[in-house]
């Protein structure tokens, strides 16, 4: 089969590597891919949001199956366009992708169907929002309604920060039209868990749980980023917790979307908080998480392409989806200055003997050299029998990757290790 994967990050590199293991796969094209992905797929200079370009390429090259991974093209309707052109796809259509595309939609969905989440208010008027946050309980969470590259959630510890958050999103339009509406919600406490799940709109099969590390620097300091590392499975996500989540969150969400005439087919990401009152939804994403994918897929033992086609064809209940009992750790190596300003163009080199998977996110090929070309440059993922060994192996191989201006956190998995001690 000839496959087409939309996207250009470390997540896409992990997806492509896993798809290559399927005996059905002949060629994989990445649109647009990146300099590192070029070692595993044929990169094509068509942007991830270029729906017409993707459709044209798929038809001209007789693509058998397309995998749309980033949020933007899903919310814009790339799956609808490709399916309309006769190209089978993995990923939700536009009607279903709204579960990530609009936080107002997702919060109202949870309220309507009794899915546990933080209490909230919705505003489309800045004046009313400002009045509300002047008396709302602190800390409080202010969220832009639409997509904002993972940066549209602001946690306000003080009254002044809450007011500033509303102004920056609604008046200064920090995230453009995504801030036309906002959600102001209660601040939840407890361990965070990410669970990616395959679903065909009826059946839901969760993947291994994971724990992301969002802050840029050690000890959860610095600015929020797209993710500086992950471990899987998440030790807080016990078998009992998983059972509760399946019955109170996963199944009800899939049923709610179907009831709304928006059946969700693809990968649904559940961002959860294990609160003293039980598991609650912080957010939904309509696709694989990044960098969660970089620890989840290396633990997958069954065929990824089979799972993806089953999601599309409605046969997930009859499909083998299996994960190993091992542990994985991914350490993100970034450009110093990320998530704000940083320099690009440093050559990336590897020492011999790297055993980990290196998933490239922000790099380009120039004159045969791999150069840094983004904030998050690559992820180093190691798999081992237990979590301490996985962490140790990942960091050992981080030492074998070199580029100018590199930085990374030194404590990925530390919180998970503490949970294992208790």
Secondary structure, DSSP 4 states (H G I P E B T S, - for coil): -EEEEEE-SHHHHHHHHHHHTSTT--EEEEEE--TTGGGTSEEE---TT-HHHHHHHHHHTT-SEEEE-SHHHHHHTHHHHHHHTT--EES--HHHHHHHH-HHHHHHHHHHHT--B--EEEES-HHHHHHHHTTS-SSEEEEESS--TT--EEEESSHHHHHHHHIIIIIS-TTGGGGSSEEEEEPP-SEEEEEEEEE-SS-EEE---EEE--EEEGGGEEEE-S-SEEEES-TTS-HHHHHHHIIIIIHHHHHHHHHTT----EEEEEEEEEETTEEEEEEEESS--TTTHHHHGGGB-S-HHHHHHHHHHT-GGGS---B-S-EEEEEEEEETTTTS-----PBPEE-TT--SEEEE-SEEEETTEEEE-SSEEEEEEEEESSHHHHHHHHHHHHTTEE-TTEE--S-TTHHHHHHHH-
